[in-house]
Amino acid sequence: MAVNPTNSGYEFEWEEVIDESNKSKPLFKCATQRGLILSGKKSEMCFEYTPDTVGEHESRWIFRIPSENITAHFLIVGRVNEPNVLLETSRVKFGPLLLQGKNKESIKIIN
């Protein structure tokens, strides 16, 4: 979220700093690469993170307001942990059933 406290609106832009040593697909994407923030208003800037491996991932970005000659550097970090999925109970007892009979039990999955 960015706020424009000035008395005039300005345009902003995001630019990703590409790491030449890392040839993998980008894990971060800016959904609002360009926009306009009107005077006294707020603007939401959204980044999407789509990892495919467990671990910590980084991406460097530059935020610019060209009309004001303002530049700010950002480091965006995402972390993926292996999920710890458990069942609420270790067994399910359906009880005696006739052939072709049906029964239903519910258990909770804990993450």
C-alpha positions in Angstrom: 0.0 0.0 0.0 1.4 3.4 -1.0 0.0 6.8 0.0 0.4 10.0 -1.9 0.6 12.9 0.6 1.3 15.5 -2.0 -1.1 17.9 -3.6 -0.7 16.4 -7.1 -1.0 12.8 -8.5 2.0 10.9 -9.8 2.6 7.8 -11.9 4.7 4.9 -10.5 6.4 1.9 -12.0 8.0 -1.3 -10.8 11.0 -2.9 -12.5 12.5 -6.3 -11.7 16.3 -6.5 -11.4 17.2 -9.6 -13.3 19.9 -11.8 -11.8 21.9 -13.1 -14.8 23.4 -15.9 -12.7 20.0 -17.4 -11.9 18.4 -18.9 -15.1 15.3 -20.3 -13.4 11.9 -19.0 -14.1 10.8 -15.9 -12.1 9.0 -16.8 -8.9 7.7 -13.3 -8.2 5.5 -11.3 -10.5 4.2 -7.7 -10.0 0.5 -7.5 -10.7 0.6 -3.7 -10.7 3.7 -2.8 -12.6 2.4 0.7 -13.5 -0.2 2.9 -12.0 -1.3 6.3 -10.9 -1.7 7.5 -7.3 -4.0 10.5 -7.1 -3.4 13.3 -4.5 -4.2 12.2 -1.0 -5.2 8.7 -2.1 -3.8 5.2 -1.5 -2.9 2.6 -4.0 -2.4 -1.1 -3.5 0.5 -2.8 -5.2 0.3 -6.6 -5.5 3.0 -9.2 -6.0 2.3 -12.8 -6.8 4.6 -15.6 -5.5 4.5 -19.0 -7.2 7.3 -21.2 -6.0 7.8 -24.8 -7.1 10.4 -25.8 -4.6 10.7 -25.8 -0.8 13.1 -23.1 0.5 13.7 -19.3 0.6 13.5 -17.3 -2.5 14.5 -13.6 -3.2 13.7 -11.1 -5.9 15.0 -7.6 -6.3 12.8 -4.8 -7.6 13.1 -1.0 -8.2 10.2 1.3 -7.5 10.2 4.5 -9.5 8.3 7.8 -9.6 9.7 9.3 -12.8 8.1 12.7 -12.5 9.7 13.3 -9.0 12.9 11.5 -9.9 12.5 9.1 -7.0 13.9 5.6 -6.9 13.7 3.0 -4.2 15.2 -0.5 -4.1 13.2 -3.4 -2.7 14.1 -7.0 -1.7 11.1 -9.3 -1.7 11.6 -12.6 0.1 9.3 -15.7 0.1 9.7 -18.8 2.2 8.1 -22.2 1.6 8.1 -24.9 4.3 7.2 -28.5 4.0 3.7 -28.9 5.3 3.1 -31.0 8.4 -0.2 -32.7 7.6 -1.7 -35.0 10.3 -5.0 -36.8 10.8 -6.9 -36.1 14.0 -7.1 -39.9 14.8 -4.8 -42.8 13.9 -7.6 -45.2 13.0 -11.2 -45.2 11.7 -13.6 -47.9 13.0 -16.6 -48.5 10.7 -18.2 -51.2 12.9 -19.9 -54.3 11.6 -21.4 -54.1 8.1 -23.3 -56.4 5.9 -22.1 -57.1 2.3 -22.8 -54.1 0.1 -23.5 -52.1 3.3 -22.4 -48.5 3.7 -21.2 -46.4 6.6 -19.7 -43.0 6.9 -17.1 -41.6 9.3 -15.5 -38.1 9.4 -12.0 -37.2 10.4 -10.2 -33.9 10.5 -7.0 -33.1 8.7 -4.6 -30.9 10.7 -2.1 -28.8 8.9 
